[in-house]
Amino acid sequence: MSGLEKYIVNGSGKDNHPEPALLLVSILGPEDEKLLAAVAELEGRFGPLDCLTPCLPFDFSRYYEREMGWPL
């Protein structure tokens, strides 16, 4: 049984499929091309976007600078 299947089948063996929900994704990164590639990958897997907001600079903290560069 896969990790997801254990949440779909309850103790009685009956299907317990969750109700549809809205997938919300936030992407953090320094390169626009990679962000757009990630958006395209998400659309390919989950279908068209309902909403895409403009990119906002993440300049509140330098916590991710060593791993991801600056600015984000």
Biopython code that builds the backbone (N, CA, C, O; Angstrom):
import numpy as np
from Bio.PDB.StructureBuilder import StructureBuilder

atoms = [
    (1, "MET", "N", (0.852, -1.174, 0.000)),
    (1, "MET", "CA", (0.000, 0.000, 0.000)),
    (1, "MET", "C", (0.898, 1.237, 0.000)),
    (1, "MET", "O", (1.805, 1.355, 0.824)),
    (2, "SER", "N", (0.640, 2.149, -0.922)),
    (2, "SER", "CA", (1.455, 3.361, -1.003)),
    (2, "SER", "C", (1.097, 4.309, 0.130)),
    (2, "SER", "O", (0.109, 4.106, 0.836)),
    (3, "GLY", "N", (1.902, 5.335, 0.296)),
    (3, "GLY", "CA", (1.660, 6.319, 1.345)),
    (3, "GLY", "C", (0.302, 6.977, 1.215)),
    (3, "GLY", "O", (-0.367, 7.223, 2.219)),
    (4, "LEU", "N", (-0.120, 7.270, -0.023)),
    (4, "LEU", "CA", (-1.404, 7.916, -0.238)),
    (4, "LEU", "C", (-2.560, 6.958, 0.000)),
    (4, "LEU", "O", (-3.595, 7.358, 0.534)),
    (5, "GLU", "N", (-2.397, 5.693, -0.390)),
    (5, "GLU", "CA", (-3.491, 4.726, -0.260)),
    (5, "GLU", "C", (-3.925, 4.538, 1.184)),
    (5, "GLU", "O", (-5.106, 4.296, 1.436)),
    (6, "LYS", "N", (-3.016, 4.640, 2.135)),
    (6, "LYS", "CA", (-3.409, 4.439, 3.531)),
    (6, "LYS", "C", (-4.366, 5.523, 4.011)),
    (6, "LYS", "O", (-5.081, 5.324, 4.993)),
    (7, "TYR", "N", (-4.390, 6.679, 3.326)),
    (7, "TYR", "CA", (-5.328, 7.727, 3.693)),
    (7, "TYR", "C", (-6.650, 7.604, 2.949)),
    (7, "TYR", "O", (-7.654, 8.174, 3.376)),
    (8, "ILE", "N", (-6.664, 6.868, 1.844)),
    (8, "ILE", "CA", (-7.877, 6.723, 1.043)),
    (8, "ILE", "C", (-8.749, 5.575, 1.549)),
    (8, "ILE", "O", (-9.973, 5.651, 1.446)),
    (9, "VAL", "N", (-8.157, 4.527, 2.085)),
    (9, "VAL", "CA", (-8.909, 3.368, 2.562)),
    (9, "VAL", "C", (-8.980, 3.427, 4.081)),
    (9, "VAL", "O", (-7.950, 3.493, 4.752)),
    (10, "ASN", "N", (-10.206, 3.402, 4.631)),
    (10, "ASN", "CA", (-10.336, 3.428, 6.090)),
    (10, "ASN", "C", (-10.285, 2.007, 6.650)),
    (10, "ASN", "O", (-10.116, 1.053, 5.890)),
    (11, "GLY", "N", (-10.426, 1.855, 7.945)),
    (11, "GLY", "CA", (-10.272, 0.562, 8.606)),
    (11, "GLY", "C", (-11.227, -0.511, 8.128)),
    (11, "GLY", "O", (-10.908, -1.696, 8.228)),
    (12, "SER", "N", (-12.396, -0.134, 7.607)),
    (12, "SER", "CA", (-13.361, -1.142, 7.158)),
    (12, "SER", "C", (-13.114, -1.570, 5.717)),
    (12, "SER", "O", (-13.843, -2.413, 5.195)),
    (13, "GLY", "N", (-12.114, -1.013, 5.072)),
    (13, "GLY", "CA", (-11.814, -1.367, 3.697)),
    (13, "GLY", "C", (-12.651, -0.620, 2.677)),
    (13, "GLY", "O", (-12.536, -0.877, 1.478)),
    (14, "LYS", "N", (-13.496, 0.306, 3.131)),
    (14, "LYS", "CA", (-14.310, 1.098, 2.213)),
    (14, "LYS", "C", (-13.513, 2.312, 1.746)),
    (14, "LYS", "O", (-12.684, 2.859, 2.474)),
    (15, "ASP", "N", (-13.792, 2.714, 0.506)),
    (15, "ASP", "CA", (-13.135, 3.914, -0.010)),
    (15, "ASP", "C", (-13.495, 5.118, 0.850)),
    (15, "ASP", "O", (-14.644, 5.291, 1.255)),
    (16, "ASN", "N", (-12.511, 5.930, 1.114)),
    (16, "ASN", "CA", (-12.702, 7.141, 1.894)),
    (16, "ASN", "C", (-12.008, 8.279, 1.151)),
    (16, "ASN", "O", (-11.090, 8.906, 1.680)),
    (17, "HIS", "N", (-12.454, 8.543, -0.085)),
    (17, "HIS", "CA", (-11.811, 9.557, -0.912)),
    (17, "HIS", "C", (-12.120, 10.949, -0.369)),
    (17, "HIS", "O", (-13.276, 11.254, -0.075)),
    (18, "PRO", "N", (-11.114, 11.784, -0.236)),
    (18, "PRO", "CA", (-11.351, 13.147, 0.239)),
    (18, "PRO", "C", (-12.102, 13.961, -0.807)),
    (18, "PRO", "O", (-12.063, 13.648, -1.997)),
    (19, "GLU", "N", (-12.783, 15.001, -0.354)),
    (19, "GLU", "CA", (-13.467, 15.900, -1.271)),
    (19, "GLU", "C", (-12.424, 16.707, -2.043)),
    (19, "GLU", "O", (-11.332, 16.959, -1.534)),
    (20, "PRO", "N", (-12.756, 17.109, -3.262)),
    (20, "PRO", "CA", (-11.816, 17.936, -4.026)),
    (20, "PRO", "C", (-11.458, 19.200, -3.246)),
    (20, "PRO", "O", (-12.289, 19.758, -2.530)),
    (21, "ALA", "N", (-10.232, 19.632, -3.394)),
    (21, "ALA", "CA", (-9.758, 20.826, -2.703)),
    (21, "ALA", "C", (-8.901, 21.646, -3.661)),
    (21, "ALA", "O", (-8.435, 21.138, -4.682)),
    (22, "LEU", "N", (-8.704, 22.885, -3.333)),
    (22, "LEU", "CA", (-7.879, 23.778, -4.133)),
    (22, "LEU", "C", (-6.424, 23.631, -3.719)),
    (22, "LEU", "O", (-6.092, 23.743, -2.539)),
    (23, "LEU", "N", (-5.564, 23.381, -4.688)),
    (23, "LEU", "CA", (-4.131, 23.285, -4.433)),
    (23, "LEU", "C", (-3.552, 24.692, -4.419)),
    (23, "LEU", "O", (-3.717, 25.443, -5.381)),
    (24, "LEU", "N", (-2.881, 25.051, -3.340)),
    (24, "LEU", "CA", (-2.246, 26.358, -3.207)),
    (24, "LEU", "C", (-0.743, 26.150, -3.133)),
    (24, "LEU", "O", (-0.259, 25.387, -2.297)),
    (25, "VAL", "N", (-0.003, 26.825, -4.007)),
    (25, "VAL", "CA", (1.449, 26.651, -4.081)),
    (25, "VAL", "C", (2.120, 28.018, -4.017)),
    (25, "VAL", "O", (1.676, 28.971, -4.657)),
    (26, "SER", "N", (3.179, 28.098, -3.247)),
    (26, "SER", "CA", (4.026, 29.287, -3.205)),
    (26, "SER", "C", (5.429, 28.851, -3.608)),
    (26, "SER", "O", (5.942, 27.859, -3.090)),
    (27, "ILE", "N", (6.049, 29.577, -4.519)),
    (27, "ILE", "CA", (7.371, 29.209, -5.020)),
    (27, "ILE", "C", (8.351, 30.324, -4.676)),
    (27, "ILE", "O", (8.068, 31.504, -4.880)),
    (28, "LEU", "N", (9.493, 29.934, -4.157)),
    (28, "LEU", "CA", (10.528, 30.883, -3.762)),
    (28, "LEU", "C", (11.799, 30.567, -4.536)),
    (28, "LEU", "O", (12.269, 29.429, -4.511)),
    (29, "GLY", "N", (12.357, 31.547, -5.220)),
    (29, "GLY", "CA", (13.584, 31.303, -5.968)),
    (29, "GLY", "C", (14.109, 32.565, -6.619)),
    (29, "GLY", "O", (13.367, 33.532, -6.789)),
    (30, "PRO", "N", (15.393, 32.565, -6.990)),
    (30, "PRO", "CA", (16.011, 33.769, -7.534)),
    (30, "PRO", "C", (15.937, 33.924, -9.055)),
    (30, "PRO", "O", (16.221, 35.007, -9.566)),
    (31, "GLU", "N", (15.566, 32.880, -9.789)),
    (31, "GLU", "CA", (15.643, 32.939, -11.250)),
    (31, "GLU", "C", (14.264, 32.801, -11.881)),
    (31, "GLU", "O", (13.585, 31.791, -11.694)),
    (32, "ASP", "N", (13.852, 33.830, -12.637)),
    (32, "ASP", "CA", (12.526, 33.828, -13.253)),
    (32, "ASP", "C", (12.301, 32.631, -14.162)),
    (32, "ASP", "O", (11.208, 32.065, -14.175)),
    (33, "GLU", "N", (13.330, 32.230, -14.931)),
    (33, "GLU", "CA", (13.152, 31.108, -15.861)),
    (33, "GLU", "C", (12.807, 29.821, -15.110)),
    (33, "GLU", "O", (11.954, 29.050, -15.550)),
    (34, "LYS", "N", (13.469, 29.595, -13.985)),
    (34, "LYS", "CA", (13.196, 28.380, -13.209)),
    (34, "LYS", "C", (11.827, 28.447, -12.545)),
    (34, "LYS", "O", (11.144, 27.430, -12.423)),
    (35, "LEU", "N", (11.428, 29.632, -12.119)),
    (35, "LEU", "CA", (10.097, 29.777, -11.533)),
    (35, "LEU", "C", (9.027, 29.488, -12.578)),
    (35, "LEU", "O", (8.048, 28.798, -12.294)),
    (36, "LEU", "N", (9.211, 30.013, -13.779)),
    (36, "LEU", "CA", (8.247, 29.755, -14.857)),
    (36, "LEU", "C", (8.234, 28.284, -15.256)),
    (36, "LEU", "O", (7.180, 27.745, -15.592)),
    (37, "ALA", "N", (9.387, 27.635, -15.223)),
    (37, "ALA", "CA", (9.444, 26.196, -15.515)),
    (37, "ALA", "C", (8.683, 25.413, -14.447)),
    (37, "ALA", "O", (8.001, 24.437, -14.759)),
    (38, "ALA", "N", (8.799, 25.836, -13.196)),
    (38, "ALA", "CA", (8.067, 25.168, -12.110)),
    (38, "ALA", "C", (6.564, 25.351, -12.289)),
    (38, "ALA", "O", (5.793, 24.417, -12.071)),
    (39, "VAL", "N", (6.149, 26.546, -12.684)),
    (39, "VAL", "CA", (4.727, 26.805, -12.938)),
    (39, "VAL", "C", (4.227, 25.907, -14.070)),
    (39, "VAL", "O", (3.146, 25.326, -13.970)),
    (40, "ALA", "N", (5.000, 25.791, -15.136)),
    (40, "ALA", "CA", (4.611, 24.931, -16.261)),
    (40, "ALA", "C", (4.504, 23.472, -15.822)),
    (40, "ALA", "O", (3.585, 22.769, -16.241)),
    (41, "GLU", "N", (5.422, 23.016, -14.992)),
    (41, "GLU", "CA", (5.379, 21.638, -14.475)),
    (41, "GLU", "C", (4.122, 21.416, -13.634)),
    (41, "GLU", "O", (3.466, 20.381, -13.756)),
    (42, "LEU", "N", (3.790, 22.378, -12.790)),
    (42, "LEU", "CA", (2.583, 22.260, -11.967)),
    (42, "LEU", "C", (1.331, 22.215, -12.838)),
    (42, "LEU", "O", (0.422, 21.427, -12.581)),
    (43, "GLU", "N", (1.284, 23.061, -13.869)),
    (43, "GLU", "CA", (0.134, 23.047, -14.779)),
    (43, "GLU", "C", (0.019, 21.709, -15.501)),
    (43, "GLU", "O", (-1.085, 21.207, -15.712)),
    (44, "GLY", "N", (1.152, 21.137, -15.879)),
    (44, "GLY", "CA", (1.134, 19.839, -16.542)),
    (44, "GLY", "C", (0.613, 18.730, -15.648)),
    (44, "GLY", "O", (-0.053, 17.807, -16.117)),
    (45, "ARG", "N", (0.910, 18.818, -14.373)),
    (45, "ARG", "CA", (0.487, 17.768, -13.439)),
    (45, "ARG", "C", (-0.916, 17.975, -12.891)),
    (45, "ARG", "O", (-1.649, 17.009, -12.682)),
    (46, "PHE", "N", (-1.301, 19.243, -12.652)),
    (46, "PHE", "CA", (-2.545, 19.513, -11.941)),
    (46, "PHE", "C", (-3.578, 20.288, -12.748)),
    (46, "PHE", "O", (-4.681, 20.537, -12.260)),
    (47, "GLY", "N", (-3.235, 20.676, -13.981)),
    (47, "GLY", "CA", (-4.184, 21.413, -14.807)),
    (47, "GLY", "C", (-3.942, 22.913, -14.751)),
    (47, "GLY", "O", (-3.022, 23.380, -14.080)),
    (48, "PRO", "N", (-4.779, 23.664, -15.463)),
    (48, "PRO", "CA", (-4.566, 25.104, -15.576)),
    (48, "PRO", "C", (-4.693, 25.820, -14.230)),
    (48, "PRO", "O", (-5.396, 25.372, -13.325)),
    (49, "LEU", "N", (-3.998, 26.929, -14.136)),
    (49, "LEU", "CA", (-4.023, 27.732, -12.915)),
    (49, "LEU", "C", (-5.327, 28.503, -12.806)),
    (49, "LEU", "O", (-5.891, 28.928, -13.815)),
    (50, "ASP", "N", (-5.800, 28.681, -11.592)),
    (50, "ASP", "CA", (-6.929, 29.576, -11.340)),
    (50, "ASP", "C", (-6.437, 31.008, -11.183)),
    (50, "ASP", "O", (-7.138, 31.959, -11.529)),
    (51, "CYS", "N", (-5.219, 31.152, -10.657)),
    (51, "CYS", "CA", (-4.686, 32.479, -10.370)),
    (51, "CYS", "C", (-3.163, 32.406, -10.337)),
    (51, "CYS", "O", (-2.592, 31.439, -9.834)),
    (52, "LEU", "N", (-2.518, 33.421, -10.870)),
    (52, "LEU", "CA", (-1.064, 33.553, -10.786)),
    (52, "LEU", "C", (-0.781, 35.000, -10.415)),
    (52, "LEU", "O", (-1.081, 35.913, -11.185)),
    (53, "THR", "N", (-0.211, 35.208, -9.250)),
    (53, "THR", "CA", (0.074, 36.566, -8.798)),
    (53, "THR", "C", (1.431, 37.020, -9.321)),
    (53, "THR", "O", (2.262, 36.188, -9.685)),
    (54, "PRO", "N", (1.661, 38.322, -9.362)),
    (54, "PRO", "CA", (2.978, 38.816, -9.769)),
    (54, "PRO", "C", (4.049, 38.375, -8.768)),
    (54, "PRO", "O", (3.763, 38.141, -7.593)),
    (55, "CYS", "N", (5.272, 38.269, -9.254)),
    (55, "CYS", "CA", (6.383, 37.936, -8.360)),
    (55, "CYS", "C", (6.622, 39.092, -7.399)),
    (55, "CYS", "O", (6.573, 40.261, -7.781)),
    (56, "LEU", "N", (6.876, 38.749, -6.174)),
    (56, "LEU", "CA", (7.192, 39.736, -5.144)),
    (56, "LEU", "C", (8.597, 39.472, -4.640)),
    (56, "LEU", "O", (8.975, 38.314, -4.464)),
    (57, "PRO", "N", (9.380, 40.515, -4.402)),
    (57, "PRO", "CA", (10.727, 40.288, -3.867)),
    (57, "PRO", "C", (10.652, 39.761, -2.438)),
    (57, "PRO", "O", (9.865, 40.247, -1.626)),
    (58, "PHE", "N", (11.469, 38.776, -2.145)),
    (58, "PHE", "CA", (11.566, 38.252, -0.777)),
    (58, "PHE", "C", (12.813, 38.878, -0.171)),
    (58, "PHE", "O", (13.904, 38.310, -0.229)),
    (59, "ASP", "N", (12.632, 40.056, 0.409)),
    (59, "ASP", "CA", (13.762, 40.768, 0.989)),
    (59, "ASP", "C", (13.562, 41.047, 2.476)),
    (59, "ASP", "O", (14.138, 41.983, 3.031)),
    (60, "PHE", "N", (12.740, 40.225, 3.103)),
    (60, "PHE", "CA", (12.441, 40.382, 4.522)),
    (60, "PHE", "C", (13.509, 39.747, 5.397)),
    (60, "PHE", "O", (13.657, 40.098, 6.567)),
    (61, "SER", "N", (14.246, 38.816, 4.823)),
    (61, "SER", "CA", (15.234, 38.052, 5.575)),
    (61, "SER", "C", (16.304, 37.560, 4.606)),
    (61, "SER", "O", (16.035, 37.358, 3.422)),
    (62, "ARG", "N", (17.507, 37.372, 5.115)),
    (62, "ARG", "CA", (18.577, 36.796, 4.290)),
    (62, "ARG", "C", (18.797, 35.327, 4.673)),
    (62, "ARG", "O", (19.854, 34.759, 4.400)),
    (63, "TYR", "N", (17.802, 34.729, 5.298)),
    (63, "TYR", "CA", (17.899, 33.361, 5.801)),
    (63, "TYR", "C", (18.279, 32.367, 4.703)),
    (63, "TYR", "O", (19.080, 31.464, 4.944)),
    (64, "TYR", "N", (17.724, 32.518, 3.516)),
    (64, "TYR", "CA", (17.947, 31.562, 2.420)),
    (64, "TYR", "C", (19.119, 31.950, 1.515)),
    (64, "TYR", "O", (19.378, 31.261, 0.528)),
    (65, "GLU", "N", (19.821, 33.020, 1.823)),
    (65, "GLU", "CA", (20.859, 33.542, 0.926)),
    (65, "GLU", "C", (21.941, 32.517, 0.601)),
    (65, "GLU", "O", (22.329, 32.391, -0.560)),
    (66, "ARG", "N", (22.428, 31.799, 1.570)),
    (66, "ARG", "CA", (23.510, 30.839, 1.335)),
    (66, "ARG", "C", (23.083, 29.739, 0.360)),
    (66, "ARG", "O", (23.866, 29.323, -0.493)),
    (67, "GLU", "N", (21.847, 29.275, 0.490)),
    (67, "GLU", "CA", (21.360, 28.179, -0.355)),
    (67, "GLU", "C", (20.856, 28.642, -1.717)),
    (67, "GLU", "O", (21.045, 27.952, -2.718)),
    (68, "MET", "N", (20.212, 29.815, -1.755)),
    (68, "MET", "CA", (19.480, 30.206, -2.956)),
    (68, "MET", "C", (19.954, 31.511, -3.585)),
    (68, "MET", "O", (19.465, 31.887, -4.650)),
    (69, "GLY", "N", (20.880, 32.201, -2.963)),
    (69, "GLY", "CA", (21.347, 33.472, -3.499)),
    (69, "GLY", "C", (20.522, 34.638, -2.986)),
    (69, "GLY", "O", (19.605, 34.478, -2.182)),
    (70, "TRP", "N", (20.878, 35.813, -3.477)),
    (70, "TRP", "CA", (20.186, 37.034, -3.065)),
    (70, "TRP", "C", (20.113, 37.963, -4.259)),
    (70, "TRP", "O", (21.095, 38.009, -4.999)),
    (71, "PRO", "N", (19.098, 38.677, -4.513)),
    (71, "PRO", "CA", (17.818, 38.644, -3.811)),
    (71, "PRO", "C", (16.935, 37.523, -4.341)),
    (71, "PRO", "O", (17.196, 36.958, -5.403)),
    (72, "LEU", "N", (15.915, 37.219, -3.606)),
    (72, "LEU", "CA", (14.940, 36.201, -4.007)),
    (72, "LEU", "C", (13.691, 36.903, -4.505)),
    (72, "LEU", "O", (12.729, 36.244, -4.899)),
]
sb = StructureBuilder()
sb.init_structure("model")
sb.init_model(0)
sb.init_chain("A")
sb.init_seg("    ")
for serial, (resi, resn, name, xyz) in enumerate(atoms, 1):
    if name == "N":
        sb.init_residue(resn, " ", resi, " ")
    sb.init_atom(name, np.array(xyz, "f"), 0.0, 1.0, " ", f" {name:<3s}", serial, name[0])
structure = sb.get_structure()
